[in-house]
């Protein structure tokens, strides 16, 4: 392995460790800001650079006009406002207390 290849491998491993292997919670947001944070029910390793996170909101969680979802890491907890936002996705979903919501979010580090 050349020095260049070795450096690339170390950089990729570091990027994975500080990004997709460091997701703690998903945040559900309205236009006003964070509504609720949910811990993943499952994290599936698809490949060395890809993960699939599974989140479930019950009928009583996250009700309202959902404007975005975000993944948070770096020590994020279910308490709103802590950790580091790692990814975000705009949405336009109205969720009521008669609906549950199952979310699969796949992330991939592209080298």
C-alpha positions in Angstrom: 0.0 0.0 0.0 1.4 3.4 -0.9 1.5 6.3 1.5 -1.2 8.0 -0.5 -3.5 4.9 -0.2 -2.7 4.6 3.5 -3.6 8.2 4.1 -6.9 7.9 2.1 -7.8 4.8 4.2 -7.1 6.7 7.5 -9.1 9.7 6.4 -12.1 7.5 5.3 -12.0 5.6 8.6 -11.9 8.9 10.6 -14.7 10.4 8.5 -16.9 7.3 9.1 -16.2 7.3 12.9 -17.1 11.0 13.3 -20.2 10.9 11.0 -22.3 7.8 10.2 -21.0 5.9 13.2 -21.7 8.8 15.5 -25.5 9.3 14.9 -27.3 9.4 18.3 -30.9 10.7 17.5 -33.2 12.0 14.8 -34.9 15.3 15.3 -38.4 16.1 14.1 -38.8 19.8 13.3 -41.6 22.1 12.5 -41.2 25.6 11.1 -40.8 26.8 14.7 -37.9 24.5 15.4 -37.3 21.1 17.1 -40.4 19.2 18.2 -39.0 15.9 19.4 -35.9 13.7 19.3 -36.1 10.0 18.7 -33.4 7.4 19.4 -33.0 4.9 16.5 -34.7 1.5 17.0 -32.1 -0.1 14.8 -28.9 0.7 13.0 -28.1 -1.7 10.1 -24.6 -1.8 8.7 -25.1 -2.1 4.9 -21.4 -1.8 4.0 -18.2 -0.3 5.5 -19.4 3.2 4.3 -23.2 2.9 4.6 -25.7 2.7 7.4 -29.5 2.4 7.6 -31.2 3.9 10.7 -34.8 3.0 11.7 -36.9 5.4 13.6 -40.5 5.0 14.8 -42.9 7.7 16.0 -46.0 6.5 17.8 -49.4 8.1 17.4 -48.6 10.5 20.3 -45.2 11.6 19.1 -44.2 14.3 16.6 -47.7 15.5 15.8 -48.1 18.6 13.7 -46.7 19.9 10.5 -43.3 18.3 10.1 -41.0 20.6 8.0 -37.8 18.7 8.4 -35.9 15.7 9.9 -32.3 15.9 11.1 -29.7 13.4 12.3 -27.7 14.5 15.3 -24.6 13.1 16.8 -21.5 14.0 18.8 -23.2 13.3 22.2 -26.7 14.4 21.2 -29.5 13.2 23.5 -33.3 13.2 23.4 -33.1 16.7 25.1 -33.7 19.3 22.4 -30.8 21.6 21.4 -27.7 19.5 22.1 -25.2 17.6 19.9 -24.1 18.3 16.4 -26.5 18.3 13.4 -25.0 15.8 10.9 -27.7 15.8 8.1 -31.0 17.3 7.4 -33.9 16.6 5.0 -36.8 19.0 4.3 -40.3 17.5 4.4 -43.9 18.5 4.1 -45.8 16.0 6.3 -48.8 16.6 8.5 -48.9 14.0 11.2 -51.9 13.5 13.5 -52.6 11.5 16.7 -54.2 8.8 14.6 -51.0 8.1 12.6 -47.7 6.4 13.5 -44.6 7.0 11.3 -41.9 4.6 10.4 -38.7 6.2 9.0 -35.8 4.5 7.3 -32.8 6.8 6.8 -29.8 5.6 4.8 -26.5 7.4 5.0 -23.4 6.8 3.0 -19.9 8.3 3.1 -18.7 8.9 -0.5 -15.0 8.9 -0.9 
